Amino acid sequence: MDSSVSPELQAAFDRERREARAGSPADAAAARMQTVRMYGRLAALQDAAVAGDNVVLACKRGCSYCCHLRVEIRPHDAFVLAQHLRTRVDAGQRARAVARIEETLGRIAALSPEQHVRAGIPCALLEDGVCSAYEARPSTCRKYHSVSVETCRDAFNDTSAPLTGEIEHEQVRLAGNAVALGHAKGLEDAGYDATLYELHYALHRALTDPKAEKRYRRGKRAFV
């Protein structure tokens, strides 16, 4: 990890990497549960950092400035998210989400990653300003916590301007990375695809390609 991390966070990273490398889930459902359990450890470590430094977080339900950024996720996140949409939301909500995903893929197809970052395109999972799959949101979203709604708003209003102030608390950020990156590195060590893919692309492939999860389980590229 970053050279500035504390011994405790380095130990958390090492533990996550070791356990993910050693784990051998029996099937796809067990692999998804392994990811969900990781989410719990990520939240616990960040909660400890928030409490330890008396951090005041600005994030609240309905605040979605960060949901207009380019987000990249790994296959293990995409499969959890896809399963949530298949099994935990009603058919109408799922159909609306898939339609928005496909529309968004069309919008970003001609954009470079840098252009996408600055385009201000809403995440397709936003519905009425709220994440429609919040319980299954990927690591990238889970580990982000703002300390200033004003800074987020300014960045949203002018994507080309430099940040006007602090936006994350460093120890909270590092705590999230310790778990999420440790887990990803362990999966990579074990031979699984840990590539970062654009969220809408990965989620659409996870939802529509029945072979994607099978390829992943065989150590192949999940999304082709």
C-alpha positions in Angstrom: 0.0 0.0 0.0 0.9 3.7 0.1 4.0 4.3 2.2 2.0 6.7 4.5 -0.3 4.0 5.9 -0.2 3.0 9.6 1.0 -0.4 10.6 -2.6 -1.3 11.5 -3.9 -0.5 8.0 -0.9 -2.3 6.4 -1.8 -5.3 8.5 -5.4 -5.1 7.4 -4.3 -5.0 3.8 -2.0 -8.0 4.2 -4.7 -10.0 6.0 -7.3 -9.3 3.3 -4.8 -10.2 0.6 -3.8 -13.4 2.4 -7.3 -14.5 3.0 -8.6 -13.8 -0.5 -5.6 -15.6 -2.0 -6.2 -18.7 0.2 -9.9 -18.8 -0.2 -11.4 -21.2 -2.7 -15.2 -20.6 -2.9 -17.1 -23.7 -3.9 -19.3 -22.0 -6.5 -20.3 -18.6 -7.8 -22.8 -18.0 -5.0 -20.0 -18.6 -2.4 -17.7 -16.3 -4.3 -20.3 -13.5 -4.2 -20.8 -14.1 -0.5 -17.0 -13.8 0.0 -17.3 -10.3 -1.6 -20.3 -9.3 0.6 -18.4 -10.3 3.7 -15.5 -8.1 2.6 -17.9 -5.2 2.3 -18.7 -5.7 6.0 -15.0 -5.5 7.0 -14.5 -2.5 4.8 -17.3 -0.7 6.6 -16.1 -1.7 10.0 -12.6 -0.5 9.4 -13.8 2.8 8.0 -16.2 3.3 10.9 -13.3 2.8 13.3 -11.3 5.5 11.4 -14.3 7.8 11.5 -14.7 7.3 15.3 -11.0 7.4 16.1 -10.5 10.8 14.4 -14.0 12.2 15.2 -14.6 12.7 11.4 -17.8 14.4 10.4 -19.0 13.0 7.1 -21.1 15.0 4.7 -22.7 12.2 2.8 -26.4 11.9 3.1 -29.2 10.1 1.3 -30.2 12.0 -1.8 -26.8 13.7 -2.2 -25.5 12.3 -5.5 -22.8 14.6 -6.8 -20.3 11.8 -6.8 -22.7 9.6 -8.7 -22.0 11.6 -11.8 -18.3 10.6 -12.0 -16.7 7.8 -14.0 -16.6 4.7 -11.7 -14.5 1.6 -12.3 -15.2 -1.7 -10.6 -13.8 -5.2 -10.6 -15.6 -8.4 -11.7 -16.3 -9.6 -8.1 -18.2 -6.3 -7.5 -20.0 -6.5 -10.8 -21.3 -10.0 -10.0 -22.7 -9.0 -6.6 -24.4 -6.0 -8.2 -25.8 -8.0 -11.0 -27.2 -10.7 -8.7 -28.8 -7.9 -6.6 -30.6 -6.5 -9.6 -31.7 -10.0 -10.6 -33.1 -11.1 -7.3 -33.7 -8.1 -5.0 -35.6 -5.5 -7.0 -38.9 -5.8 -8.8 -39.1 -6.4 -12.5 -40.1 -2.9 -13.4 -37.2 -1.3 -11.5 -34.8 -3.8 -13.0 -36.1 -3.1 -16.5 -35.7 0.7 -15.9 -32.1 0.2 -14.7 -31.1 -2.0 -17.6 -32.6 0.6 -20.0 -30.6 3.4 -18.3 -27.5 1.3 -18.4 -27.8 0.7 -22.1 -28.6 4.4 -22.7 -25.5 5.4 -20.7 -23.3 2.9 -22.6 -24.4 4.7 -25.8 -23.5 8.1 -24.3 -20.0 7.1 -23.2 -19.1 5.0 -26.1 -17.2 7.8 -27.9 -15.7 9.3 -24.8 -12.2 8.7 -23.5 -11.9 7.9 -19.8 -10.7 11.5 -19.2 -13.7 12.9 -21.1 -16.1 10.6 -19.2 -14.7 11.9 -15.9 -15.6 15.4 -16.8 -18.9 14.7 -18.6 -21.1 14.7 -15.5 -23.1 11.7 -16.7 -25.3 10.3 -13.9 -24.9 6.7 -12.9 -27.6 4.6 -14.5 -28.4 3.1 -11.1 -29.6 6.5 -9.8 -33.4 6.7 -9.7 -35.1 9.9 -8.4 -31.7 11.0 -7.1 -31.1 7.8 -5.0 -29.0 4.8 -5.7 -31.4 2.0 -6.6 -28.9 -0.7 -5.7 -27.3 0.9 -2.6 -27.2 -2.3 -0.6 -25.0 -3.9 -3.3 -23.0 -0.9 -4.3 -19.4 -1.8 -5.3 -16.2 -1.2 -3.3 -15.4 1.9 -5.3 -18.6 3.6 -4.1 -18.5 2.1 -0.6 -15.0 3.4 0.3 -15.7 7.0 -0.8 -16.9 9.4 1.9 -16.9 13.2 1.5 -16.3 15.6 4.3 -17.6 18.6 2.4 -20.8 18.8 0.4 -19.7 22.3 -0.8 -16.5 20.9 -2.3 -18.5 18.1 -4.0 -21.1 20.6 -5.3 -18.4 22.9 -6.7 -16.7 19.9 -8.4 -20.0 18.9 -9.9 -20.8 22.3 -11.1 -17.4 22.8 -12.8 -15.7 19.5 -13.5 -12.6 21.3 -15.0 -11.9 23.4 -12.0 -9.5 22.3 -9.2 -11.0 21.2 -5.9 -12.0 24.1 -3.7 -11.2 22.3 -0.5 -10.7 19.0 1.3 -13.0 16.3 0.0 -11.9 13.1 1.8 -10.4 12.3 5.2 -7.1 10.6 4.5 -7.3 7.9 7.2 -10.9 7.0 6.2 -9.8 6.8 2.6 -6.8 4.6 3.4 -8.9 2.3 5.6 -11.2 1.7 2.7 -8.3 1.0 0.4 -6.7 -1.4 2.9 -9.6 -3.7 2.7 -10.8 -3.3 -0.9 -7.3 -3.3 -2.5 -6.1 -6.1 -0.3 -9.0 -8.3 -1.2 -8.6 -7.5 -4.9 -4.8 -8.2 -4.8 -5.5 -11.5 -3.1 -8.0 -12.6 -5.8 -5.5 -11.6 -8.4 -2.8 -13.7 -6.7 -5.3 -16.6 -6.7 -5.6 -16.3 -10.5 -8.9 -14.4 -10.8 -9.5 -11.4 -13.0 -9.0 -8.2 -10.9 -9.1 -5.8 -13.8 -10.9 -2.5 -13.3 -13.8 -2.1 -15.8 -16.1 0.9 -16.3 -19.1 0.2 -14.1 -21.9 0.3 -16.8 -19.9 -1.9 -19.1 -19.1 -4.5 -16.4 -22.6 -4.5 -15.0 -24.2 -4.9 -18.4 -21.9 -7.8 -19.3 -22.5 -9.4 -15.9 -26.3 -9.1 -16.4 -26.5 -10.2 -20.1 -23.6 -12.7 -20.6 -24.3 -16.0 -18.8 -20.8 -17.1 -19.5 -19.1 -14.2 -17.8 -19.1 -15.5 -14.3 -18.1 -19.0 -15.5 -15.1 -17.5 -17.3 -14.2 -15.6 -14.2 -14.3 -18.7 -12.1 -12.0 -20.4 -14.5 -9.4 -17.6 -14.2 -10.2 -16.0 -17.5 -11.0 -12.4 -18.3 -14.6 -12.0 -17.1 -15.8 -9.5 -19.7 -14.8 -9.9 -23.3 
